[in-house]
Amino acid sequence: MKHWRIEDVAWDRFEPSRVDPDVLRMVKAASVVERNGLDYAIYLNNVFTGDPDFKGAVENWAVEEVQHGDALGHWAMLADPSWDYPQSFERYRSSYHIPLEVDASVRGSRTGELIARCMVETGTSSFYTAMAEATDEPVLKLICKQIAADEYRHFKLFYDHMHRYLKREKLGVLRRTRIALGRVTESEDDELAYAYHCTNEGEGVPYDHKRCIAAYMSRAMGFYRRSHIDRAMGMMFKTIGFTPHGRISRAASGLAFLAMRRRGRQFARIMASRPFGAAPAHGAPEGATQGEALVSG
């Protein structure tokens, strides 16, 4: 069940003079990743065969993910009338694929799968909260707040099912920590980079993973403030099984924030050294590996 509808967004309040070009680039990339939610639902349904309660929840989750993409895509076409959201999405899907013919999680267990999903929703909830605060455009601010709230509800959905499976599979804290941290490191794979390429670079520009992930991440990381990292770290700690708002969580959040700022500067330097037309790192991806299957939220 949707908690809001695209038709109810006050599109007439859109203010083109308040559109930030960097924010627009991020919205375009995010729109196609979110729109791809139906494929992720197929993947999760295959992993959780025999669990009708979870599969029903995933179907509702996917409907909301698609709406996120459509709302962001509609806004981006208002901000840039020359941009075609449906066409960009088809371009994205034509070369980026996730493995759908699976019968088990790449995380080694259903609990592990749900931990990874919690990490995805932690990232998307914090990202859209940060973007909502970074933009001055009133319609986008509203959309991002709505999406952030949805993503937090999705986190709770996967978290609750994770605890249901944890009673059966009994993954230890160390294993849970490894899965969570491993999932975080996958944010630099082809999914986000290729989304940026398909939505912000012309057909004649060769795909360069290094340039595109730097372009995406340097902008995304610039939106974050310490409060966003604090909240995300609390959600991560809660998923792993640690005290979510204790002294250790605050210390980890501080270190993560410093590391993000440093990594953001590294990405900015990569962008400056790899303009359009530079030799690409590799060609367009022929398909995602299993390790790349769970980036979208």
C-alpha positions as CSV (number, residue, x, y, z in Angstrom):
1,M,0.0,0.0,0.0
2,K,1.4,3.4,-1.0
3,H,1.8,6.0,1.6
4,W,1.6,8.8,-1.0
5,R,0.8,9.1,-4.7
6,I,2.6,10.9,-7.6
7,E,-0.8,12.5,-8.5
8,D,-1.0,14.2,-5.1
9,V,2.4,16.0,-5.5
10,A,2.0,19.7,-5.9
11,W,3.7,19.9,-9.2
12,D,2.5,23.4,-9.8
13,R,4.8,24.6,-7.0
14,F,7.9,23.6,-9.1
15,E,10.4,26.5,-9.3
16,P,12.9,26.1,-12.1
17,S,15.1,28.9,-10.8
18,R,15.9,26.8,-7.7
19,V,17.2,23.8,-9.6
20,D,20.8,23.0,-8.8
21,P,22.6,21.3,-11.8
22,D,24.5,18.9,-9.5
23,V,21.3,17.9,-7.7
24,L,19.6,17.4,-11.1
25,R,22.4,15.0,-12.2
26,M,21.9,12.9,-9.1
27,V,18.1,12.9,-9.4
28,K,18.4,11.6,-13.0
29,A,20.7,8.8,-12.0
30,A,18.6,7.9,-8.9
31,S,15.4,7.7,-11.0
32,V,16.5,4.8,-13.2
33,V,18.0,2.8,-10.2
34,E,14.7,3.2,-8.3
35,R,12.6,2.3,-11.3
36,N,14.5,-1.0,-11.6
37,G,12.7,-2.2,-8.4
38,L,10.6,-4.8,-10.2
39,D,13.7,-6.8,-11.2
40,Y,14.8,-6.8,-7.6
41,A,11.5,-8.1,-6.5
42,I,11.9,-11.0,-8.9
43,Y,15.3,-11.7,-7.4
44,L,14.0,-11.6,-3.8
45,N,11.0,-13.7,-4.6
46,N,13.3,-16.4,-6.0
47,V,15.5,-16.2,-2.9
48,F,12.6,-16.4,-0.5
49,T,10.6,-19.2,-2.2
50,G,8.1,-20.7,0.2
51,D,7.7,-17.6,2.3
52,P,4.4,-16.0,1.2
53,D,4.4,-13.4,3.9
54,F,7.8,-12.0,2.8
55,K,7.0,-12.3,-0.9
56,G,3.8,-10.3,-0.4
57,A,5.7,-7.6,1.4
58,V,8.3,-7.5,-1.4
59,E,5.6,-7.0,-4.0
60,N,4.4,-3.9,-2.1
61,W,8.0,-2.7,-1.7
62,A,8.6,-2.9,-5.4
63,V,5.5,-0.8,-6.2
64,E,6.8,1.9,-4.0
65,E,10.3,1.7,-5.5
66,V,8.9,2.1,-9.0
67,Q,6.9,5.1,-7.8
68,H,10.1,6.7,-6.4
69,G,11.7,6.4,-9.8
70,D,8.7,7.8,-11.6
71,A,8.4,10.7,-9.3
72,L,12.1,11.6,-9.6
73,G,12.0,11.1,-13.3
74,H,9.0,13.4,-13.7
75,W,10.7,16.1,-11.7
76,A,13.9,15.8,-13.7
77,M,12.0,16.2,-16.9
78,L,10.4,19.4,-15.5
79,A,13.9,20.6,-14.6
80,D,15.4,19.6,-17.9
81,P,12.7,19.4,-20.7
82,S,15.3,18.0,-23.1
83,W,15.8,14.9,-21.0
84,D,13.7,11.7,-21.6
85,Y,13.2,9.6,-18.5
86,P,11.6,6.5,-20.1
87,Q,14.3,6.5,-22.8
88,S,17.1,6.8,-20.3
89,F,15.7,4.0,-18.3
90,E,15.5,1.7,-21.4
91,R,19.1,2.6,-22.2
92,Y,20.1,1.7,-18.6
93,R,18.3,-1.6,-18.7
94,S,19.6,-2.6,-22.1
95,S,23.1,-3.0,-20.7
96,Y,22.8,-3.3,-16.9
97,H,21.1,-6.5,-15.7
98,I,20.9,-8.3,-12.3
99,P,20.9,-12.1,-12.1
100,L,17.2,-13.2,-11.8
101,E,17.6,-17.0,-12.2
102,V,18.7,-17.7,-8.7
103,D,17.4,-19.9,-5.9
104,A,19.6,-18.8,-3.0
105,S,21.1,-15.5,-1.7
106,V,24.5,-14.5,-2.7
107,R,25.0,-13.6,1.0
108,G,25.0,-17.2,2.0
109,S,21.7,-17.2,3.9
110,R,18.3,-15.5,4.0
111,T,19.4,-13.7,7.1
112,G,22.4,-12.4,5.3
113,E,20.2,-11.3,2.4
114,L,18.0,-9.3,4.8
115,I,21.0,-7.7,6.5
116,A,22.2,-6.5,3.1
117,R,18.7,-5.2,2.3
118,C,18.8,-3.3,5.6
119,M,22.0,-1.7,4.5
120,V,20.6,-0.7,1.2
121,E,17.6,1.0,2.9
122,T,19.9,2.6,5.4
123,G,21.8,4.2,2.6
124,T,18.8,5.3,0.6
125,S,17.0,6.7,3.6
126,S,20.0,8.8,4.6
127,F,20.7,9.8,0.9
128,Y,17.2,11.2,0.3
129,T,17.2,12.9,3.7
130,A,20.4,14.6,2.8
131,M,19.2,15.5,-0.7
132,A,16.0,17.0,0.7
133,E,18.0,19.2,2.9
134,A,20.5,20.1,0.1
135,T,17.9,21.3,-2.4
136,D,16.0,24.6,-2.4
137,E,13.5,23.5,-5.0
138,P,10.2,22.9,-3.0
139,V,8.8,20.0,-5.1
140,L,12.0,18.0,-5.0
141,K,12.3,18.7,-1.3
142,L,8.9,17.2,-0.7
143,I,9.5,14.2,-3.0
144,C,12.8,13.4,-1.3
145,K,11.2,13.6,2.2
146,Q,8.5,11.2,1.1
147,I,11.0,8.8,-0.4
148,A,13.2,9.0,2.7
149,A,10.2,8.1,4.9
150,D,9.3,5.2,2.6
151,E,12.9,3.9,2.7
152,Y,12.9,4.0,6.5
153,R,9.7,1.9,6.5
154,H,11.4,-0.4,4.1
155,F,14.4,-0.7,6.5
156,K,12.0,-1.7,9.3
157,L,10.3,-4.2,7.0
158,F,13.6,-6.0,6.2
159,Y,14.8,-5.6,9.8
160,D,11.7,-7.4,11.2
161,H,12.0,-10.3,8.7
162,M,15.7,-10.5,9.4
163,H,15.0,-11.2,13.1
164,R,12.5,-13.8,12.1
165,Y,15.1,-15.6,10.1
166,L,17.9,-14.9,12.7
167,K,16.0,-17.2,15.1
168,R,16.5,-20.1,12.7
169,E,19.9,-19.4,11.1
170,K,21.6,-17.8,14.1
171,L,24.3,-15.8,12.4
172,G,26.8,-14.5,14.9
173,V,27.6,-10.8,15.3
174,L,30.9,-11.1,13.5
175,R,29.3,-12.7,10.4
176,R,26.5,-10.0,10.5
177,T,29.1,-7.3,10.7
178,R,31.0,-8.7,7.7
179,I,27.9,-8.8,5.6
180,A,26.9,-5.3,6.5
181,L,30.3,-3.8,5.8
182,G,30.7,-5.8,2.7
183,R,27.4,-4.5,1.4
184,V,28.5,-0.9,2.1
185,T,31.6,-1.3,0.0
186,E,29.5,-2.4,-3.0
187,S,28.2,1.1,-3.5
188,E,31.0,1.8,-6.0
189,D,30.1,-1.0,-8.4
190,D,28.6,-0.6,-11.9
191,E,25.0,0.0,-10.9
192,L,25.3,3.6,-9.8
193,A,28.1,4.4,-12.1
194,Y,26.2,3.1,-15.2
195,A,23.0,4.9,-14.1
196,Y,25.0,8.1,-14.0
197,H,26.4,7.4,-17.5
198,C,23.0,6.6,-19.0
199,T,21.2,9.6,-17.6
200,N,23.9,12.3,-17.8
201,E,26.2,11.4,-20.7
202,G,25.3,11.3,-24.4
203,E,25.1,8.2,-26.5
204,G,28.4,8.9,-28.1
205,V,30.4,9.2,-24.8
206,P,32.2,5.9,-23.9
207,Y,31.3,4.5,-20.5
208,D,34.1,5.0,-18.1
209,H,33.4,3.4,-14.7
210,K,36.0,5.3,-12.8
211,R,34.9,8.7,-14.1
212,C,31.2,8.0,-13.7
213,I,31.4,6.6,-10.1
214,A,33.6,9.6,-9.2
215,A,31.0,12.0,-10.8
216,Y,28.2,10.3,-8.8
217,M,29.9,9.8,-5.5
218,S,31.6,13.2,-5.3
219,R,28.2,14.9,-5.7
220,A,26.4,12.4,-3.4
221,M,28.9,12.7,-0.6
222,G,28.7,16.4,-0.8
223,F,25.1,16.3,0.4
224,Y,25.9,14.5,3.6
225,R,26.3,16.2,7.0
226,R,27.4,14.6,10.3
227,S,23.8,14.2,11.4
228,H,23.0,12.0,8.4
229,I,26.0,9.8,9.1
230,D,25.0,9.5,12.8
231,R,21.5,8.3,11.8
232,A,22.9,5.8,9.2
233,M,25.4,4.5,11.7
234,G,22.7,4.0,14.3
235,M,20.7,2.0,11.8
236,M,23.7,-0.1,10.8
237,F,24.5,-0.8,14.5
238,K,20.9,-1.8,15.1
239,T,21.0,-4.3,12.2
240,I,24.2,-5.9,13.4
241,G,23.0,-6.2,17.0
242,F,25.0,-3.4,18.7
243,T,23.7,-0.5,20.8
244,P,22.6,1.9,18.0
245,H,23.2,5.2,19.8
246,G,26.0,4.6,22.2
247,R,29.5,5.8,22.6
248,I,30.9,3.3,20.1
249,S,28.3,4.2,17.5
250,R,29.1,7.9,17.8
251,A,32.8,7.2,17.5
252,A,32.3,5.1,14.4
253,S,30.1,7.7,12.9
254,G,32.8,10.4,13.4
255,L,35.4,8.2,11.7
256,A,33.0,7.3,8.9
257,F,32.2,11.0,8.3
258,L,35.9,11.9,8.1
259,A,36.5,8.9,5.7
260,M,33.6,10.0,3.5
261,R,35.0,13.6,3.3
262,R,38.4,12.2,2.3
263,R,36.9,9.8,-0.2
264,G,34.8,12.7,-1.7
265,R,38.0,14.7,-2.3
266,Q,39.6,11.7,-4.0
267,F,36.6,11.4,-6.3
268,A,36.7,15.1,-7.1
269,R,40.3,14.7,-8.2
270,I,39.4,11.8,-10.4
271,M,36.7,13.8,-12.0
272,A,39.2,16.6,-12.8
273,S,41.6,14.1,-14.3
274,R,39.1,12.2,-16.5
275,P,37.1,14.5,-18.7
276,F,34.6,13.2,-21.2
277,G,36.3,11.5,-24.0
278,A,39.2,10.2,-21.9
279,A,40.1,6.5,-22.4
280,P,37.4,4.5,-20.5
281,A,38.3,2.0,-17.9
282,H,36.1,-0.6,-19.6
283,G,33.2,-0.9,-21.9
284,A,29.5,-0.9,-21.0
285,P,28.7,-3.7,-18.6
286,E,27.2,-6.8,-20.2
287,G,25.4,-7.7,-16.9
288,A,25.8,-7.4,-13.2
289,T,27.5,-10.0,-11.3
290,Q,25.8,-11.5,-8.3
291,G,27.8,-9.3,-6.0
292,E,26.2,-6.3,-7.8
293,A,22.7,-7.5,-7.5
294,L,21.6,-5.6,-4.4
295,V,22.6,-2.0,-4.8
296,S,19.2,-0.5,-5.5
297,G,16.9,0.5,-2.8
